[in-house]
């Protein structure tokens, strides 16, 4: 599969929602779904990298799929609220570069 930009992802999700998915769930429903998906990733991370053991119901889950589920719902929310994720991410990099240009370098915990 070819690489996909954030803008292409937003367009593809929008097209899928409007054809296969019929329509977007409302914003609050999608926020709830996002929280559920983050919980599923958390559960898998805790079992994979933490101290909890796997349950039978955890079998077949994988990190990439759980992360993609989160990204999907986040893209839905961006589309619904008029957020251009490319622009938002670029601005976020600018913010972090200005705010944190020396913060992490001077963090003794990271040395």
Backbone torsions as a table, in degrees:
resi	resn	phi	psi	omega
1	UNK	NA	136.5	179.9
2	UNK	-71.9	155.7	176.9
3	UNK	-62.0	152.5	-178.1
4	UNK	-129.5	135.2	177.2
5	UNK	-80.9	166.6	176.1
6	UNK	-61.5	-41.8	179.6
7	UNK	-62.1	-42.7	177.2
8	UNK	-63.0	-39.4	178.3
9	UNK	-62.9	-43.2	178.6
10	UNK	-61.6	-41.1	179.4
11	UNK	-67.0	-45.1	-178.4
12	UNK	-64.6	-41.2	177.6
13	UNK	-64.2	-43.5	179.5
14	UNK	-59.9	-44.6	178.7
15	UNK	-62.7	-41.9	-179.5
16	UNK	-64.6	-45.8	-179.1
17	UNK	-59.5	-43.8	-174.8
18	UNK	-77.0	-12.5	179.0
19	UNK	-111.1	-66.2	-177.4
20	UNK	-77.0	-41.7	-175.4
21	UNK	-83.4	-4.5	179.8
22	UNK	73.6	-58.5	179.1
23	UNK	-161.1	165.8	175.5
24	UNK	-70.8	142.8	163.9
25	UNK	-66.3	158.1	179.4
26	UNK	-67.3	165.3	-172.6
27	UNK	-58.3	-41.5	-179.7
28	UNK	-69.2	-36.5	175.3
29	UNK	-62.9	-45.1	178.8
30	UNK	-64.9	-34.0	175.3
31	UNK	-62.5	-43.2	176.8
32	UNK	-62.6	-41.4	177.9
33	UNK	-63.5	-40.6	178.0
34	UNK	-59.1	-43.9	179.3
35	UNK	-63.3	-39.8	176.8
36	UNK	-61.2	-44.7	-178.6
37	UNK	-65.6	-39.9	176.5
38	UNK	-62.8	-38.6	176.5
39	UNK	-62.1	-39.4	178.3
40	UNK	-65.1	-40.4	176.1
41	UNK	-64.3	-43.6	179.8
42	UNK	-58.9	-45.5	179.6
43	UNK	-58.1	-46.0	-178.7
44	UNK	-68.0	-40.3	178.1
45	UNK	-62.9	-42.7	-179.9
46	UNK	-63.1	-37.2	-179.4
47	UNK	-78.6	-33.0	-178.5
48	UNK	-80.0	-44.4	-173.5
49	UNK	-112.2	-14.3	-179.1
50	UNK	-98.5	-158.2	-172.9
51	UNK	-99.8	-6.1	179.4
52	UNK	-78.0	149.0	178.2
53	UNK	-89.7	158.7	178.6
54	UNK	-73.9	147.5	172.4
55	UNK	-104.7	163.6	179.0
56	UNK	-56.8	-37.5	-178.3
57	UNK	-69.9	-14.1	179.2
58	UNK	-82.9	-15.8	-175.2
59	UNK	-64.1	138.8	178.4
60	UNK	91.9	-12.9	177.4
61	UNK	-79.9	144.3	175.1
62	UNK	-138.1	153.1	-173.8
63	UNK	-59.3	-44.8	-178.7
64	UNK	-59.5	-42.4	179.8
65	UNK	-65.7	-42.0	179.3
66	UNK	-65.1	-40.6	178.0
67	UNK	-66.0	-38.3	178.7
68	UNK	-65.5	-37.0	176.2
69	UNK	-60.3	-42.4	178.6
70	UNK	-64.0	-46.1	-180.0
71	UNK	-60.4	-42.3	179.3
72	UNK	-56.6	-51.8	-176.9
73	UNK	-68.2	-36.6	176.4
74	UNK	-62.3	-40.3	176.5
75	UNK	-64.2	-40.7	176.3
76	UNK	-57.9	-47.2	179.9
77	UNK	-62.9	-39.8	177.5
78	UNK	-62.1	-45.8	179.6
79	UNK	-61.3	-42.6	-177.2
80	UNK	-67.5	-30.8	-174.6
81	UNK	-104.4	5.8	175.9
82	UNK	76.4	24.2	179.3
83	UNK	-90.9	125.8	172.6
84	UNK	-87.9	106.9	-174.5
85	UNK	-64.5	-30.2	177.5
86	UNK	-63.1	-51.2	178.9
87	UNK	-62.2	-43.6	-179.1
88	UNK	-62.3	-41.6	179.9
89	UNK	-68.4	-41.1	177.6
90	UNK	-60.8	-43.1	178.4
91	UNK	-65.9	-34.9	179.3
92	UNK	-66.6	-39.7	174.9
93	UNK	-60.6	-45.0	178.9
94	UNK	-58.7	-45.8	179.8
95	UNK	-60.2	-47.8	-178.1
96	UNK	-65.8	-39.1	179.6
97	UNK	-65.1	-37.1	178.4
98	UNK	-75.1	-47.7	-174.8
99	UNK	-72.7	-38.2	-170.1
100	UNK	-112.3	19.3	-173.8
101	UNK	-56.7	-33.1	178.9
102	UNK	-123.2	-8.7	-174.9
103	UNK	-55.2	-49.3	-176.1
104	UNK	-76.2	-31.2	176.6
105	UNK	-63.8	-31.5	-178.2
106	UNK	-95.1	5.3	-179.3
107	UNK	-84.4	109.3	-178.3
108	UNK	-59.3	-28.2	-179.1
109	UNK	-68.0	-21.0	-178.5
110	UNK	-97.0	-3.3	-178.1
111	UNK	-81.5	NA	NA
